[in-house]
Amino acid sequence: MIFRQLFDQTSGTYSYLLASRAGGEALIIDPVLEKVERYIQLMRELDLRLVKAVDTHLHADHITGLGALRDRTHCITVMGERTKADVVSIRLADGDKLRIEGLCLDVLYTPGHTDDSYSFLMQDRVFTGDTLLIRGTGRTDFQNGDARAQYESIFGRLLALPEETFVFPAHDYKGDTVSTIGEEKRYNPRLQVKSVDEYVTLMAGLNLPNPKMMDVAVPANMRVGLAQEELARRGWSVTAREAMALIGRSDIALIDLREPEERKRHGGIAGALSVPYAELAENIGTGGVLHELAMATGKSILFFCAFGERSAMAVQAARDAGLGAARHIQGGLDAWLKADGPIVH
């Protein structure tokens, strides 16, 4: 396995690059905007292809690199389903799996620092975001933080993991790089409490100043979505209601870009052909299924995904590959549901 821990000194943020092998798919957790060039350089050096960029929560102390990485690499952006970010490609729920080639991480909903905080567990290590820090815990006094919820996330979930599990947080300001669940149980001063009430009192007495970047970072991080309005202006998209009139037509090929677990959990649109976004390039190129479908039959390609981000990128990629009639459903399945579109499971 390839594993790199990367550090942004300005914000004290750790980002994590993971892949199962050289030449394979990679994901990055909690990327920082100012470090995007460094991430891309490192992936080039390690011969990796970024397919997913993940944020553990809506950060207040730095601007996320999700949007920039998506624009540079066409990767999928990922956050938890409680996020208030405008659009991310995939929103994961507690108990879901975050997968790339050769790697699988369990998704744990661990609120408290914020109400959209998630941790990711992979075999011998857990990426805790700001929920559990090394010899500390994330503050709970803004962004719908809740000390009681954080207590349950830490004591009820994270500390229930095997003691030898490595803890990799999103931040550290003292120079520590890694801990273990066992170490934090024994030596983390905020965890030496006898009750949830004692923990709540401890967190209420911290009286910390707001992060310096908070007023800039939070609004910016809520706007990581791809601007789908530009595609609409070009005539490359249809609304959900317009799509309803197209479904079932013999000259339309409806393509679902979501991953199998998304389709299983949320259902889909009747008649859609499943082509996960990760497989798009091979399908729109010469000899690919979608390329041959469009060229041989004259069908127009109509993409959709969860929120319209992957499908917007797919439209551009398809047109670049010569499929000039490609369009997408603006807003994705989310917009389809809001328009009372029918779903099949």
N, C-alpha and C positions, 0 to 999 in steps of 0.2 A: 504494500500500500504506500502511496505517496501522501505525505502529511506535512504541511507547512504552517507554522504559526507566524503571522505577520503583525507588525506593531506600528501604530500611528502615534507618535510621541505627543503631538499637539493635543489630542483628545484622550490619550491613554487607552485607545481602543485596540483590541486584538481581533484580527480577522483570521479565518482558517480556510486553507485550500486543501481539498481532499480529492483523491482519485485512486482507483484500484490498480492502475498500471500506467506506465509511460505509453503515450500514443492513444490514450483512452479518454473517456468522459471525465469531467471534473465539476465539482461544485465549490462555491465559496460562501462562507458564513460571515455575516456582518461586515461587508466591505465598506470602505471609506472613500468618498469621492476623490479626495486629493491623491489617493494611492492607486487609482485605476490604471495609470500607465505602468506602474510597477507590477501590478497583478498580471497585466497582459504580457509584459516582458518575461515574467517568471514562467507563465504558462507556455510561452513560445520556447523558452529554454528547456522546459521539462517535456515538451512535445505533448501538451494537453489541450483538449477542446472543452471550453467552458460551456456547460449546458444548463446549469441552474445557479442563480445567485439568491441567497437567502438572508433575510433579516429576522433576528429573534424577536424584535419588537420595534415600535416606532421610537427611534433614538432622539434624544434631546440635546446631545452634546456634539454631534457632528452630522454632516449631510451624508446620507447614504450613497453608496456607489451603485445601487441597483440599476437606476435608470441609465447611467453612463455605460455600465457593462452590457446592459441589454442593447443599447444603441450601437456599441462597438462590436459585440460578439454575437448578437441575435440569440442570446441565452434566454431562458425562462426565468422570470422573477417570482419569488416565493415568499409568502408570509403566512401567519396564522389567520384563521377565518375571523378573528375578532379585530383585525386591523382596521384603522380608519383611513389608511392610504387609499387614494382614489381608485387606482386600478393596479392589481398585480396579476400575473398570469395564473398562478395557482394559489389558492387559499386552503391551508391544511387545518384539520381538526384534530383534537386529542385522540390518540389511537391510530391515526393515519401513519403511512410509511412515506418517507422521503427517499426516493430511489434515483440512482444513476447506475450506469454499467458497473457491476461488481460490488456496489455498496448499497446498504439499506440502513436508514436511521429511523428510529421510532420517534414519533411526535408526542411530546408531553405538554399539556397546557399548564403553565405554572404562573398564574397571575399574582400580582401583589406589588411589584415594582411599577408596572403599568397593568392595565386590564387586557392588554394584548400580548403579554409575554409568554413565549414558548421556549422550551428546551428541546434538545435533540440528542437522543441516546444512540450510540453506535458501539456495540460490543463492550470494549473495556473503557470507554470514555463517554462523557456527557458534556455537551455544550450548553451552558446554563444562562447565556445572555447576561442580564444584570440581576437575575433572581438570586443566585448564589455566587458571591465573589470569594476570592481567596482571603480568608480571615475577615470577611465582611459580608454584607448583604446589600442589595440595591435599595436606595431610598424609596419611600412610599408616599411622599407628600405632594406629588403632582401627577398629571396624566391618569387620573382615576386610580392612583395607587391605593393599596389597602393592606395595612399591616397584618390583619387577621388572615386575609387571603394568602399573603406571602408566607406566613407561618405554616399554613396548611400545605402550600406548595413545597416548602423546604422540608418540614418535618414529616409530612404525610407522603411525599413522593420522592424527592431527591435523596433524602437521608435514608430512605428504604432501599436504595440501590446497594449492591455489594460494596463493602468498605474499600476495596482495592480499585474501584472505579475512578479513573482520572477525571478531574474537574477542570474544564477549560472555560473560563468566563469571557465575557465580551470586554471587560475593562480591568485594569489594575493600575494603580498609581504609585506603587512601592517597588516595582521591579520584579515581582513574583510572576512566574509564567504558568505554573501548573500546580495543582494540589490533588488530593484524593478525598473521597467521601469520608473515609475514616479520619483523616487529618482534620477536616472541618468539624466533624462531630466533637473531636477532642480539644481543638485549639482555637476555633473561631469564637471570639468573645461574644458575639451577638447570639450565638446558639447555646450559650450556657444559661438559659432561662428555664424556669420550672413550669411555666404555663404560657398560654397564648396571651393572657392579659399582661403578664410581665413583658412579653415581647412587644406588644402594642405600646406599652408605656415607654419602653426603651426607644422605639422608633420615633415616637412623638416628641422625644426630648432632644433629637439630634440638631434641630435648628440650623440646617445647612443652607447656604446661599444657592440661588438658582444657577444651573449651568450657564456659562458665559454665552454659549451658542443657542440657548433654548429658543429665543424669540425668532431666530433665523432658521434653525434646524427643523423644528417641529412643523411649521408650515411647508417648508421645502420637502420634507420627507412624506408629507401627505399628498404630494403631487408628483408621484413617480410614474404615473400612467403614460402610455404612449398616446400622442395626440391623434385621435381617430378622426377629428374634425377635418383634417387635411385630406384624408382619403375620401371623406364624404364630398368635399368640394370638387375632387377630381372625378366623382361619379364611380368610385371604386367600392362603395359600400351600399347596403340596403338597410332600412330600419327593420326591426323585428316584425312589425305589421306588414311591411312590404314583402318580407321573406315568407310570411304565411301564404301569400298568394302564389309564390313560386314553388313551394314544396309539392312534390309529386309530378311536376312537369317533366316531360321526357327529354327536354333540352337542358336540364339543370342537373349537375352532379353535386350533391350536398356532402361536404366533407367535415367530419368531426375531428378536430385536432387535439382533443383532450386525451389524457392518459387513461388506461383501463380502470384504475381505481376511481377516478373522477366519474367516469360513465356509470360504473356500478353504484356509486353512492348517490349521484344526482339524477340519473336517467339521461335521456337524450331526445333528439328529434327523430321521428319515424322516417325511415328511408335513408338515413345518413350512413356513409361509408366511413369506417374508422381508419384514420391515418394519423397517428400521434405526431405531434409537432417535431419530435426528435428524429422522425423518419422522413420528414418533408423533403429534404434536399435530394435524397435518392429517388423519390417518387415524382418530382417535378422535372428532373433532368431527362435527357434523351434516353428512351428505353424504360423510363419509370412508369408506374401504373397510371398516375395522374396525367403525365405528359401524353401517353398513348391514348388514354381515355378522351382527352380534349382534342387531340389531333385526329384520331381515327373516327370519332363520332360527332365531332363538332359541339360537344356539350360545353356549356359554361360552368366553370368551377365556382361554387359558393362555399366558402370556408366559414366555420364558426368554432369558438372555444368557450371558455367560461365567462370571460369579461371583455373579449374583443382584442386583447393585446397580442396574443399569439396569431390570431387570424389576420390582424393588421400587418404583422411582419410577413405572414405567409402570402398575402396578396402581393406585396412588393416583390418578394422572392419569386413568386410564380410569374409575374409580369416580366421580371428580369430574365426568366428562363424561356420567355416567348409565349407564355399563356396569357394573351392579352385580354381575355374575357373574364379573368379571375376577379371576384369580388368577395366581400365578407359581410356577416351580420354584425352591424355596429352594436357594441355593448354585449355581444355574445349571448350565451344561454341566460345570463342574468337579465338582460333586456327582454329576451323571449318570454321568460317567466313573468316579468312585470307586465307584459302585454297579454297575459293569460294564454300564451301559446301552449299547446298540448305536449305532454311529456310521456315517453314510453320507457319502461324499465326492462 
